[in-house]
Amino acid sequence: MNLLKKLSVIGLVAVFSFAMVGMALADSASDYTSQADCSDAGYYWYTGNETCYETENAKLSAQVSNLLERIDSLTATIAELTGDEEPEPATGGDVPAVCEGVTFDRALDVGMSGDDVLCLQTMLNQDLSEPIADSGPGSPGNETSYFGSITKGGVVTFQENYSEDVLAPWDLTQGTGYVGKTTREKLNSLLDQWAAEEKAPGDYTEQSACEDAGYYWYDEACHEEEEGEEVTGEGLQVALADDNPAAATIISGTDGGNAQSLVPFLKVKLENGDNSAVDVTQLDFSRSGISSDSDISQGYLFEGDEQVAEYSSFNSGVMTFNDSSGLFSVSANGSKVVTLKNDIASGTASGKTFKFSLGEASDVSSDASEVSGDFALNGNTMTTANVDDLGQITVAGTSSSPTGTVDPQDDYEVFNFNLQAGQQDMEVQKLGFTNVGSTDHEDIQDFELYYGGTKLAGPMQMASDDTVSFDLSDSPI
């Protein structure tokens, strides 16, 4: 390249560089602080806020914003002069009344208006530590439907208060005042949260507000539950059942590995004389005799052949069954017979004696009008003996299907096992299974029990407690 061409290129670069620098140094509209300079530069001056705008539309938008703010201010002044009652600001975690039916589903910015803006201002006054305005438009009770500079300032504070949810997703550390996606999500989340934080019945002092909240008004107060019929009658009467177990010998194996299970110790009948069903929530059975708590390995309540509950605790000679929602229910003017059954601990010595009792009315907890009976209700004494040929059944060789996903199908094997009798011939009259997996009790249906290719029982359905039971008493295996 000759010298002339080089100089031409250098000169061209210099011209462009000068032009670019000149462009960068040009003033923007916001740099002008006087009307004359603004107009001379070809921009648009608005005297209402003494600001220079780049376009005429921007100037008109500012004029509209200023006008709406003045209208809001005049409206508040008129209300004050005429004595119009201002709405009460929202408190606590209540959903503001102006937010009923509002969902933040559009972006909001300065110059916009609507019911969502009114809700926004009210939420800001409720959620922020200080209101967005101390008086006039935007102050508590004077919220407006116009998004102006006051609202923008409140949004900035709101965004910074919830920066992790609102700003962090955009790598921002300062609020923008623009109600975009994450800001709207947080606002909607707060509305849902406040709606879930319902007042307690005792917080309502007026019938209409109580009933509007879904509660019940009676006896000059608000209640969570509907007024029920007064419970009347003779209460729950407890007595020994006619077939209370007689005194007997119970067995423990000499090898120390086995002992008798499900030994019936006490059977009681509970008769409900009230005009409504009674829930029995706790029973306390006292142990006596030449024995210790450790001689019992497990305790159960049975109604007929069905297990009602396992004991909750067994300490200092008291076996407790407890369920605040109810161990069982006795229908109005009905009765129920329950049996206390226990497993003897392995290796229990010969000659131990056991007797279980319901000592007094307070040992029976329920919602009956009262509990009565000829207490104490005593079971008979059971005495242990040791044998070296105690019959037993061992569940062995268990296996189940793989844990992978299974396509819907019929005749699918879910479990197989072996029953092995030891020392004596044994009869199996009932088999119960519990689903401990994650499937719902309706996911698997029509359970059948097979021995080889021979069907023994079924089909049965899984109960709501995830159990399946097969009654084999008519044809034991």
BAKE-147332 format. One record per residue (C-alpha): x, y, z; residue number from 1; residue in three letters. Coordinates in steps of 0.02 Angstrom, whole numbers, m for minus. Layout:
<atoms>
+--------+--------+--------+------+------+
!      u !      v !      w ! resi ! resn !
+--------+--------+--------+------+------+
!      X !      Y !      Z !  NUM !  ala !
...
+--------+--------+--------+------+------+
</atoms>
This chain:
<atoms>
+--------+--------+--------+------+------+
!      u !      v !      w ! resi ! resn !
+--------+--------+--------+------+------+
!      0 !      0 !      0 !    1 !  met !
!     75 !    170 !    m49 !    2 !  asn !
!     90 !    316 !     71 !    3 !  leu !
!    m59 !    408 !     m3 !    4 !  leu !
!   m174 !    260 !     25 !    5 !  lys !
!   m110 !    240 !    202 !    6 !  lys !
!   m144 !    422 !    240 !    7 !  leu !
!   m319 !    406 !    167 !    8 !  ser !
!   m360 !    259 !    278 !    9 !  val !
!   m290 !    344 !    432 !   10 !  ile !
!   m388 !    501 !    392 !   11 !  gly !
!   m549 !    402 !    369 !   12 !  leu !
!   m526 !    317 !    537 !   13 !  val !
!   m494 !    483 !    619 !   14 !  ala !
!   m654 !    557 !    547 !   15 !  val !
!   m758 !    410 !    607 !   16 !  phe !
!   m678 !    416 !    778 !   17 !  ser !
!   m716 !    600 !    794 !   18 !  phe !
!   m895 !    572 !    740 !   19 !  ala !
!   m922 !    431 !    865 !   20 !  met !
!   m849 !    533 !   1008 !   21 !  val !
!   m957 !    677 !    958 !   22 !  gly !
!  m1111 !    567 !    963 !   23 !  met !
!  m1067 !    502 !   1136 !   24 !  ala !
!  m1046 !    677 !   1203 !   25 !  leu !
!  m1217 !    737 !   1143 !   26 !  ala !
!  m1338 !    782 !   1286 !   27 !  asp !
!  m1495 !    677 !   1316 !   28 !  ser !
!  m1663 !    760 !   1350 !   29 !  ala !
!  m1649 !    730 !   1537 !   30 !  ser !
!  m1487 !    832 !   1542 !   31 !  asp !
!  m1579 !    994 !   1505 !   32 !  tyr !
!  m1646 !   1090 !   1655 !   33 !  thr !
!  m1718 !   1244 !   1570 !   34 !  ser !
!  m1859 !   1262 !   1446 !   35 !  gln !
!  m1753 !   1365 !   1326 !   36 !  ala !
!  m1611 !   1239 !   1316 !   37 !  asp !
!  m1734 !   1095 !   1301 !   38 !  cys !
!  m1828 !   1177 !   1158 !   39 !  ser !
!  m1668 !   1232 !   1069 !   40 !  asp !
!  m1611 !   1050 !   1070 !   41 !  ala !
!  m1772 !    996 !    986 !   42 !  gly !
!  m1848 !    913 !   1140 !   43 !  tyr !
!  m2013 !    943 !   1232 !   44 !  tyr !
!  m2028 !   1039 !   1396 !   45 !  trp !
!  m2168 !   1007 !   1523 !   46 !  tyr !
!  m2190 !   1146 !   1650 !   47 !  thr !
!  m2294 !   1038 !   1768 !   48 !  gly !
!  m2141 !    947 !   1832 !   49 !  asn !
!  m2008 !   1054 !   1746 !   50 !  glu !
!  m1937 !    907 !   1650 !   51 !  thr !
!  m1871 !    891 !   1472 !   52 !  cys !
!  m1936 !    742 !   1371 !   53 !  tyr !
!  m1864 !    664 !   1215 !   54 !  glu !
!  m2032 !    638 !   1128 !   55 !  thr !
!  m2199 !    725 !   1129 !   56 !  glu !
!  m2284 !    563 !   1182 !   57 !  asn !
!  m2173 !    553 !   1336 !   58 !  ala !
!  m2221 !    731 !   1380 !   59 !  lys !
!  m2407 !    693 !   1359 !   60 !  leu !
!  m2390 !    538 !   1469 !   61 !  ser !
!  m2313 !    645 !   1606 !   62 !  ala !
!  m2455 !    771 !   1590 !   63 !  gln !
!  m2584 !    633 !   1608 !   64 !  val !
!  m2495 !    560 !   1760 !   65 !  ser !
!  m2488 !    730 !   1843 !   66 !  asn !
!  m2671 !    763 !   1806 !   67 !  leu !
!  m2728 !    596 !   1879 !   68 !  leu !
!  m2628 !    624 !   2037 !   69 !  glu !
!  m2710 !    795 !   2058 !   70 !  arg !
!  m2882 !    717 !   2032 !   71 !  ile !
!  m2846 !    587 !   2167 !   72 !  asp !
!  m2788 !    724 !   2285 !   73 !  ser !
!  m2944 !    828 !   2253 !   74 !  leu !
!  m3055 !    676 !   2277 !   75 !  thr !
!  m2978 !    643 !   2448 !   76 !  ala !
!  m2997 !    827 !   2495 !   77 !  thr !
!  m3181 !    827 !   2445 !   78 !  ile !
!  m3211 !    669 !   2546 !   79 !  ala !
!  m3132 !    752 !   2698 !   80 !  glu !
!  m3233 !    912 !   2679 !   81 !  leu !
!  m3399 !    822 !   2650 !   82 !  thr !
!  m3373 !    701 !   2792 !   83 !  gly !
!  m3376 !    547 !   2682 !   84 !  asp !
!  m3314 !    396 !   2780 !   85 !  glu !
!  m3146 !    332 !   2722 !   86 !  glu !
!  m3124 !    144 !   2706 !   87 !  pro !
!  m3029 !     61 !   2846 !   88 !  glu !
!  m2855 !      4 !   2798 !   89 !  pro !
!  m2826 !   m184 !   2799 !   90 !  ala !
!  m2736 !   m258 !   2949 !   91 !  thr !
!  m2643 !   m417 !   2989 !   92 !  gly !
!  m2648 !   m552 !   2859 !   93 !  gly !
!  m2824 !   m522 !   2794 !   94 !  asp !
!  m2854 !   m513 !   2608 !   95 !  val !
!  m2901 !   m331 !   2574 !   96 !  pro !
!  m3081 !   m312 !   2518 !   97 !  ala !
!  m3024 !   m219 !   2361 !   98 !  val !
!  m2922 !   m373 !   2313 !   99 !  cys !
!  m3069 !   m493 !   2308 !  100 !  glu !
!  m3067 !   m574 !   2136 !  101 !  gly !
!  m2904 !   m488 !   2087 !  102 !  val !
!  m2760 !   m586 !   2011 !  103 !  thr !
!  m2600 !   m501 !   1955 !  104 !  phe !
!  m2590 !   m563 !   1776 !  105 !  asp !
!  m2521 !   m412 !   1682 !  106 !  arg !
!  m2364 !   m307 !   1697 !  107 !  ala !
!  m2389 !   m141 !   1788 !  108 !  leu !
!  m2290 !     19 !   1771 !  109 !  asp !
!  m2305 !    206 !   1794 !  110 !  val !
!  m2453 !    280 !   1701 !  111 !  gly !
!  m2565 !    126 !   1710 !  112 !  met !
!  m2728 !    111 !   1807 !  113 !  ser !
!  m2854 !    m21 !   1857 !  114 !  gly !
!  m2924 !   m124 !   2000 !  115 !  asp !
!  m2760 !   m219 !   2010 !  116 !  asp !
!  m2669 !    m56 !   2045 !  117 !  val !
!  m2792 !    m16 !   2185 !  118 !  leu !
!  m2761 !   m189 !   2257 !  119 !  cys !
!  m2573 !   m166 !   2237 !  120 !  leu !
!  m2571 !     m3 !   2335 !  121 !  gln !
!  m2678 !    m79 !   2473 !  122 !  thr !
!  m2565 !   m232 !   2485 !  123 !  met !
!  m2410 !   m123 !   2494 !  124 !  leu !
!  m2485 !    m23 !   2637 !  125 !  asn !
!  m2528 !   m185 !   2725 !  126 !  gln !
!  m2365 !   m278 !   2697 !  127 !  asp !
!  m2230 !   m144 !   2708 !  128 !  leu !
!  m2168 !    m80 !   2876 !  129 !  ser !
!  m2220 !     96 !   2825 !  130 !  glu !
!  m2363 !    150 !   2709 !  131 !  pro !
!  m2319 !    211 !   2535 !  132 !  ile !
!  m2391 !    382 !   2583 !  133 !  ala !
!  m2425 !    458 !   2753 !  134 !  asp !
!  m2573 !    560 !   2692 !  135 !  ser !
!  m2670 !    599 !   2535 !  136 !  gly !
!  m2679 !    483 !   2384 !  137 !  pro !
!  m2597 !    315 !   2417 !  138 !  gly !
!  m2604 !    328 !   2606 !  139 !  ser !
!  m2697 !    192 !   2704 !  140 !  pro !
!  m2882 !    211 !   2667 !  141 !  gly !
!  m2846 !    328 !   2520 !  142 !  asn !
!  m2775 !    203 !   2396 !  143 !  glu !
!  m2809 !    242 !   2213 !  144 !  thr !
!  m2817 !    146 !   2051 !  145 !  ser !
!  m2677 !    248 !   1970 !  146 !  tyr !
!  m2496 !    189 !   1962 !  147 !  phe !
!  m2391 !    345 !   1993 !  148 !  gly !
!  m2222 !    384 !   2069 !  149 !  ser !
!  m2284 !    347 !   2245 !  150 !  ile !
!  m2338 !    173 !   2193 !  151 !  thr !
!  m2173 !    144 !   2104 !  152 !  lys !
!  m2077 !    188 !   2262 !  153 !  gly !
!  m2180 !     64 !   2362 !  154 !  gly !
!  m2149 !    m71 !   2232 !  155 !  val !
!  m1962 !    m41 !   2242 !  156 !  val !
!  m1966 !    m68 !   2431 !  157 !  thr !
!  m2076 !   m222 !   2411 !  158 !  phe !
!  m1957 !   m297 !   2283 !  159 !  gln !
!  m1806 !   m269 !   2395 !  160 !  glu !
!  m1897 !   m343 !   2545 !  161 !  asn !
!  m1926 !   m502 !   2444 !  162 !  tyr !
!  m1766 !   m490 !   2342 !  163 !  ser !
!  m1732 !   m677 !   2347 !  164 !  glu !
!  m1898 !   m715 !   2262 !  165 !  asp !
!  m1916 !   m559 !   2155 !  166 !  val !
!  m1745 !   m490 !   2109 !  167 !  leu !
!  m1624 !   m636 !   2124 !  168 !  ala !
!  m1696 !   m732 !   1975 !  169 !  pro !
!  m1645 !   m583 !   1866 !  170 !  trp !
!  m1476 !   m557 !   1952 !  171 !  asp !
!  m1538 !   m390 !   2019 !  172 !  leu !
!  m1498 !   m315 !   2189 !  173 !  thr !
!  m1606 !   m158 !   2182 !  174 !  gln !
!  m1791 !   m140 !   2149 !  175 !  gly !
!  m1849 !    m71 !   1983 !  176 !  thr !
!  m2028 !    m19 !   2022 !  177 !  gly !
!  m2087 !   m119 !   1872 !  178 !  tyr !
!  m2215 !   m254 !   1917 !  179 !  val !
!  m2149 !   m395 !   1809 !  180 !  gly !
!  m2164 !   m584 !   1815 !  181 !  lys !
!  m2079 !   m624 !   1982 !  182 !  thr !
!  m2157 !   m474 !   2069 !  183 !  thr !
!  m2331 !   m530 !   2014 !  184 !  arg !
!  m2295 !   m708 !   2071 !  185 !  glu !
!  m2248 !   m643 !   2244 !  186 !  lys !
!  m2403 !   m533 !   2254 !  187 !  leu !
!  m2517 !   m678 !   2204 !  188 !  asn !
!  m2427 !   m790 !   2329 !  189 !  ser !
!  m2461 !   m666 !   2470 !  190 !  leu !
!  m2645 !   m658 !   2423 !  191 !  leu !
!  m2655 !   m848 !   2433 !  192 !  asp !
!  m2561 !   m849 !   2598 !  193 !  gln !
!  m2674 !   m717 !   2676 !  194 !  trp !
!  m2828 !   m808 !   2615 !  195 !  ala !
!  m2767 !   m968 !   2701 !  196 !  ala !
!  m2737 !   m878 !   2867 !  197 !  glu !
!  m2919 !   m878 !   2916 !  198 !  glu !
!  m2976 !   m798 !   3077 !  199 !  lys !
!  m3023 !   m910 !   3221 !  200 !  ala !
!  m3208 !   m914 !   3267 !  201 !  pro !
!  m3172 !   m815 !   3425 !  202 !  gly !
!  m3110 !   m669 !   3319 !  203 !  asp !
!  m3286 !   m635 !   3255 !  204 !  tyr !
!  m3407 !   m534 !   3361 !  205 !  thr !
!  m3546 !   m512 !   3234 !  206 !  glu !
!  m3659 !   m649 !   3166 !  207 !  gln !
!  m3648 !   m596 !   2983 !  208 !  ser !
!  m3457 !   m595 !   2981 !  209 !  ala !
!  m3451 !   m760 !   3073 !  210 !  cys !
!  m3568 !   m847 !   2951 !  211 !  glu !
!  m3484 !   m766 !   2799 !  212 !  asp !
!  m3322 !   m848 !   2857 !  213 !  ala !
!  m3406 !  m1019 !   2857 !  214 !  gly !
!  m3428 !  m1033 !   3045 !  215 !  tyr !
!  m3586 !  m1053 !   3150 !  216 !  tyr !
!  m3668 !   m923 !   3260 !  217 !  trp !
!  m3763 !   m976 !   3416 !  218 !  tyr !
!  m3765 !   m935 !   3602 !  219 !  asp !
!  m3713 !   m757 !   3554 !  220 !  glu !
!  m3544 !   m819 !   3495 !  221 !  ala !
!  m3456 !   m887 !   3340 !  222 !  cys !
!  m3415 !  m1073 !   3336 !  223 !  his !
!  m3316 !  m1186 !   3220 !  224 !  glu !
!  m3440 !  m1330 !   3227 !  225 !  glu !
!  m3626 !  m1330 !   3199 !  226 !  glu !
!  m3733 !  m1332 !   3354 !  227 !  glu !
!  m3767 !  m1512 !   3395 !  228 !  gly !
!  m3905 !  m1598 !   3489 !  229 !  glu !
!  m3876 !  m1598 !   3677 !  230 !  glu !
!  m3808 !  m1764 !   3736 !  231 !  val !
!  m3928 !  m1844 !   3858 !  232 !  thr !
!  m3950 !  m2017 !   3930 !  233 !  gly !
!  m3871 !  m2135 !   4053 !  234 !  glu !
!  m3696 !  m2126 !   3981 !  235 !  gly !
!  m3576 !  m2270 !   3952 !  236 !  leu !
!  m3600 !  m2421 !   4064 !  237 !  gln !
!  m3454 !  m2542 !   4075 !  238 !  val !
!  m3469 !  m2722 !   4140 !  239 !  ala !
!  m3384 !  m2891 !   4125 !  240 !  leu !
!  m3442 !  m2987 !   3973 !  241 !  ala !
!  m3540 !  m3147 !   4005 !  242 !  asp !
!  m3400 !  m3246 !   3924 !  243 !  asp !
!  m3256 !  m3160 !   4013 !  244 !  asn !
!  m3107 !  m3280 !   3997 !  245 !  pro !
!  m3095 !  m3407 !   4138 !  246 !  ala !
!  m2935 !  m3439 !   4235 !  247 !  ala !
!  m2817 !  m3543 !   4130 !  248 !  ala !
!  m2640 !  m3602 !   4106 !  249 !  thr !
!  m2540 !  m3510 !   3975 !  250 !  ile !
!  m2387 !  m3584 !   3892 !  251 !  ile !
!  m2206 !  m3533 !   3874 !  252 !  ser !
!  m2079 !  m3641 !   3785 !  253 !  gly !
!  m1930 !  m3709 !   3882 !  254 !  thr !
!  m1813 !  m3670 !   3739 !  255 !  asp !
!  m1833 !  m3484 !   3774 !  256 !  gly !
!  m1880 !  m3444 !   3596 !  257 !  gly !
!  m2069 !  m3452 !   3597 !  258 !  asn !
!  m2223 !  m3418 !   3703 !  259 !  ala !
!  m2412 !  m3413 !   3684 !  260 !  gln !
!  m2483 !  m3269 !   3584 !  261 !  ser !
!  m2650 !  m3177 !   3587 !  262 !  leu !
!  m2698 !  m3242 !   3759 !  263 !  val !
!  m2870 !  m3171 !   3808 !  264 !  pro !
!  m2859 !  m3093 !   3983 !  265 !  phe !
!  m3013 !  m2984 !   4001 !  266 !  leu !
!  m3174 !  m2957 !   3904 !  267 !  lys !
!  m3289 !  m2809 !   3941 !  268 !  val !
!  m3455 !  m2750 !   3872 !  269 !  lys !
!  m3485 !  m2564 !   3847 !  270 !  leu !
!  m3667 !  m2509 !   3833 !  271 !  glu !
!  m3707 !  m2333 !   3772 !  272 !  asn !
!  m3861 !  m2258 !   3853 !  273 !  gly !
!  m3838 !  m2087 !   3772 !  274 !  asp !
!  m3939 !  m2022 !   3626 !  275 !  asn !
!  m3784 !  m2005 !   3516 !  276 !  ser !
!  m3634 !  m2114 !   3472 !  277 !  ala !
!  m3491 !  m2120 !   3597 !  278 !  val !
!  m3307 !  m2123 !   3550 !  279 !  asp !
!  m3195 !  m2216 !   3674 !  280 !  val !
!  m3023 !  m2134 !   3665 !  281 !  thr !
!  m2925 !  m2218 !   3805 !  282 !  gln !
!  m2925 !  m2377 !   3910 !  283 !  leu !
!  m2804 !  m2408 !   4055 !  284 !  asp !
!  m2785 !  m2590 !   4110 !  285 !  phe !
!  m2694 !  m2628 !   4273 !  286 !  ser !
!  m2586 !  m2785 !   4290 !  287 !  arg !
!  m2571 !  m2880 !   4453 !  288 !  ser !
!  m2502 !  m3049 !   4506 !  289 !  gly !
!  m2329 !  m3126 !   4527 !  290 !  ile !
!  m2258 !  m3059 !   4364 !  291 !  ser !
!  m2179 !  m2906 !   4284 !  292 !  ser !
!  m2217 !  m2794 !   4137 !  293 !  asp !
!  m2074 !  m2874 !   4040 !  294 !  ser !
!  m2165 !  m3042 !   4044 !  295 !  asp !
!  m2288 !  m2967 !   3916 !  296 !  ile !
!  m2215 !  m2930 !   3745 !  297 !  ser !
!  m2368 !  m2852 !   3661 !  298 !  gln !
!  m2548 !  m2804 !   3700 !  299 !  gly !
!  m2701 !  m2789 !   3588 !  300 !  tyr !
!  m2884 !  m2741 !   3590 !  301 !  leu !
!  m3000 !  m2852 !   3489 !  302 !  phe !
!  m3181 !  m2839 !   3439 !  303 !  glu !
!  m3225 !  m3017 !   3396 !  304 !  gly !
!  m3087 !  m3077 !   3280 !  305 !  asp !
!  m3041 !  m2902 !   3222 !  306 !  glu !
!  m2895 !  m2810 !   3302 !  307 !  gln !
!  m2946 !  m2635 !   3357 !  308 !  val !
!  m2782 !  m2568 !   3425 !  309 !  ala !
!  m2609 !  m2607 !   3493 !  310 !  glu !
!  m2559 !  m2539 !   3662 !  311 !  tyr !
!  m2483 !  m2364 !   3668 !  312 !  ser !
!  m2381 !  m2392 !   3826 !  313 !  ser !
!  m2353 !  m2518 !   3966 !  314 !  phe !
!  m2269 !  m2446 !   4120 !  315 !  asn !
!  m2280 !  m2476 !   4307 !  316 !  ser !
!  m2411 !  m2610 !   4284 !  317 !  gly !
!  m2529 !  m2504 !   4178 !  318 !  val !
!  m2561 !  m2549 !   3995 !  319 !  met !
!  m2634 !  m2400 !   3902 !  320 !  thr !
!  m2727 !  m2395 !   3737 !  321 !  phe !
!  m2749 !  m2219 !   3671 !  322 !  asn !
!  m2812 !  m2136 !   3512 !  323 !  asp !
!  m2876 !  m1957 !   3520 !  324 !  ser !
!  m2984 !  m1987 !   3367 !  325 !  ser !
!  m3064 !  m2139 !   3448 !  326 !  gly !
!  m3010 !  m2318 !   3481 !  327 !  leu !
!  m3185 !  m2372 !   3434 !  328 !  phe !
!  m3362 !  m2303 !   3433 !  329 !  ser !
!  m3518 !  m2366 !   3521 !  330 !  val !
!  m3678 !  m2318 !   3431 !  331 !  ser !
!  m3820 !  m2227 !   3520 !  332 !  ala !
!  m3912 !  m2349 !   3633 !  333 !  asn !
!  m3797 !  m2486 !   3566 !  334 !  gly !
!  m3660 !  m2594 !   3641 !  335 !  ser !
!  m3489 !  m2662 !   3600 !  336 !  lys !
!  m3385 !  m2804 !   3674 !  337 !  val !
!  m3195 !  m2788 !   3673 !  338 !  val !
!  m3062 !  m2910 !   3729 !  339 !  thr !
!  m2889 !  m2877 !   3798 !  340 !  leu !
!  m2766 !  m3001 !   3722 !  341 !  lys !
!  m2580 !  m3011 !   3758 !  342 !  asn !
!  m2426 !  m3100 !   3692 !  343 !  asp !
!  m2320 !  m3185 !   3825 !  344 !  ile !
!  m2135 !  m3142 !   3816 !  345 !  ala !
!  m2018 !  m3279 !   3756 !  346 !  ser !
!  m1936 !  m3377 !   3896 !  347 !  gly !
!  m2059 !  m3323 !   4032 !  348 !  thr !
!  m2033 !  m3437 !   4182 !  349 !  ala !
!  m2161 !  m3562 !   4243 !  350 !  ser !
!  m2276 !  m3511 !   4385 !  351 !  gly !
!  m2297 !  m3328 !   4339 !  352 !  lys !
!  m2472 !  m3259 !   4371 !  353 !  thr !
!  m2564 !  m3120 !   4278 !  354 !  phe !
!  m2728 !  m3030 !   4307 !  355 !  lys !
!  m2787 !  m2875 !   4214 !  356 !  phe !
!  m2922 !  m2754 !   4274 !  357 !  ser !
!  m3014 !  m2593 !   4237 !  358 !  leu !
!  m3000 !  m2521 !   4412 !  359 !  gly !
!  m3116 !  m2371 !   4406 !  360 !  glu !
!  m3224 !  m2264 !   4292 !  361 !  ala !
!  m3078 !  m2145 !   4257 !  362 !  ser !
!  m2989 !  m2290 !   4170 !  363 !  asp !
!  m3115 !  m2270 !   4028 !  364 !  val !
!  m3102 !  m2105 !   3932 !  365 !  ser !
!  m3239 !  m2056 !   3810 !  366 !  ser !
!  m3357 !  m1917 !   3757 !  367 !  asp !
!  m3505 !  m2000 !   3844 !  368 !  ala !
!  m3610 !  m1898 !   3964 !  369 !  ser !
!  m3537 !  m2008 !   4103 !  370 !  glu !
!  m3452 !  m2175 !   4131 !  371 !  val !
!  m3519 !  m2297 !   4260 !  372 !  ser !
!  m3499 !  m2479 !   4310 !  373 !  gly !
!  m3473 !  m2597 !   4457 !  374 !  asp !
!  m3286 !  m2563 !   4466 !  375 !  phe !
!  m3161 !  m2640 !   4483 !  376 !  ala !
!  m3189 !  m2754 !   4333 !  377 !  leu !
!  m3065 !  m2896 !   4356 !  378 !  asn !
!  m3006 !  m3028 !   4237 !  379 !  gly !
!  m2966 !  m3202 !   4302 !  380 !  asn !
!  m2791 !  m3257 !   4349 !  381 !  thr !
!  m2686 !  m3338 !   4213 !  382 !  met !
!  m2536 !  m3445 !   4262 !  383 !  thr !
!  m2387 !  m3489 !   4154 !  384 !  thr !
!  m2318 !  m3663 !   4126 !  385 !  ala !
!  m2167 !  m3720 !   4027 !  386 !  asn !
!  m2172 !  m3855 !   3893 !  387 !  val !
!  m2039 !  m3920 !   3776 !  388 !  asp !
!  m2155 !  m3950 !   3628 !  389 !  asp !
!  m2247 !  m3785 !   3609 !  390 !  leu !
!  m2333 !  m3780 !   3440 !  391 !  gly !
!  m2286 !  m3636 !   3328 !  392 !  gln !
!  m2301 !  m3571 !   3151 !  393 !  ile !
!  m2154 !  m3488 !   3065 !  394 !  thr !
!  m2173 !  m3378 !   2913 !  395 !  val !
!  m2022 !  m3418 !   2805 !  396 !  ala !
!  m1955 !  m3406 !   2629 !  397 !  gly !
!  m2044 !  m3243 !   2596 !  398 !  thr !
!  m2020 !  m3154 !   2431 !  399 !  ser !
!  m2108 !  m3020 !   2333 !  400 !  ser !
!  m2108 !  m2953 !   2157 !  401 !  ser !
!  m1974 !  m2830 !   2099 !  402 !  pro !
!  m1995 !  m2648 !   2142 !  403 !  thr !
!  m1994 !  m2586 !   1962 !  404 !  gly !
!  m2143 !  m2510 !   1874 !  405 !  thr !
!  m2280 !  m2636 !   1835 !  406 !  val !
!  m2401 !  m2615 !   1691 !  407 !  asp !
!  m2587 !  m2640 !   1728 !  408 !  pro !
!  m2627 !  m2826 !   1715 !  409 !  gln !
!  m2726 !  m2970 !   1791 !  410 !  asp !
!  m2665 !  m3117 !   1896 !  411 !  asp !
!  m2506 !  m3030 !   1951 !  412 !  tyr !
!  m2414 !  m3112 !   2097 !  413 !  glu !
!  m2379 !  m2980 !   2229 !  414 !  val !
!  m2316 !  m3092 !   2371 !  415 !  phe !
!  m2274 !  m3272 !   2409 !  416 !  asn !
!  m2221 !  m3357 !   2571 !  417 !  phe !
!  m2206 !  m3521 !   2666 !  418 !  asn !
!  m2293 !  m3570 !   2828 !  419 !  leu !
!  m2197 !  m3698 !   2930 !  420 !  gln !
!  m2275 !  m3788 !   3080 !  421 !  ala !
!  m2162 !  m3838 !   3223 !  422 !  gly !
!  m2186 !  m3964 !   3365 !  423 !  gln !
!  m2375 !  m3982 !   3337 !  424 !  gln !
!  m2502 !  m3991 !   3197 !  425 !  asp !
!  m2568 !  m3815 !   3173 !  426 !  met !
!  m2723 !  m3735 !   3096 !  427 !  glu !
!  m2721 !  m3566 !   3011 !  428 !  val !
!  m2892 !  m3483 !   3020 !  429 !  gln !
!  m2848 !  m3308 !   2962 !  430 !  lys !
!  m2713 !  m3221 !   2862 !  431 !  leu !
!  m2691 !  m3033 !   2858 !  432 !  gly !
!  m2575 !  m2932 !   2747 !  433 !  phe !
!  m2524 !  m2748 !   2754 !  434 !  thr !
!  m2467 !  m2646 !   2605 !  435 !  asn !
!  m2315 !  m2547 !   2661 !  436 !  val !
!  m2275 !  m2479 !   2488 !  437 !  gly !
!  m2325 !  m2315 !   2405 !  438 !  ser !
!  m2473 !  m2380 !   2305 !  439 !  thr !
!  m2646 !  m2320 !   2349 !  440 !  asp !
!  m2767 !  m2447 !   2423 !  441 !  his !
!  m2871 !  m2435 !   2263 !  442 !  glu !
!  m2724 !  m2467 !   2145 !  443 !  asp !
!  m2725 !  m2656 !   2172 !  444 !  ile !
!  m2891 !  m2750 !   2172 !  445 !  gln !
!  m2966 !  m2924 !   2186 !  446 !  asp !
!  m2837 !  m3008 !   2298 !  447 !  phe !
!  m2843 !  m3199 !   2296 !  448 !  glu !
!  m2750 !  m3325 !   2403 !  449 !  leu !
!  m2678 !  m3481 !   2319 !  450 !  tyr !
!  m2588 !  m3637 !   2377 !  451 !  tyr !
!  m2499 !  m3695 !   2221 !  452 !  gly !
!  m2634 !  m3695 !   2089 !  453 !  gly !
!  m2777 !  m3711 !   2214 !  454 !  thr !
!  m2874 !  m3556 !   2260 !  455 !  lys !
!  m2903 !  m3545 !   2449 !  456 !  leu !
!  m2995 !  m3378 !   2468 !  457 !  ala !
!  m3043 !  m3218 !   2381 !  458 !  gly !
!  m3065 !  m3108 !   2292 !  459 !  pro !
!  m3045 !  m2978 !   2430 !  460 !  met !
!  m3019 !  m2790 !   2418 !  461 !  gln !
!  m2889 !  m2688 !   2510 !  462 !  met !
!  m2964 !  m2588 !   2653 !  463 !  ala !
!  m2935 !  m2402 !   2675 !  464 !  ser !
!  m2800 !  m2441 !   2805 !  465 !  asp !
!  m2701 !  m2536 !   2670 !  466 !  asp !
!  m2740 !  m2708 !   2741 !  467 !  thr !
!  m2809 !  m2865 !   2660 !  468 !  val !
!  m2883 !  m3005 !   2767 !  469 !  ser !
!  m2932 !  m3182 !   2721 !  470 !  phe !
!  m3051 !  m3274 !   2839 !  471 !  asp !
!  m3010 !  m3460 !   2830 !  472 !  leu !
!  m3109 !  m3514 !   2984 !  473 !  ser !
!  m3234 !  m3617 !   2881 !  474 !  asp !
!  m3092 !  m3713 !   2800 !  475 !  ser !
!  m2929 !  m3691 !   2897 !  476 !  pro !
!  m2764 !  m3735 !   2817 !  477 !  ile !
+--------+--------+--------+------+------+
</atoms>
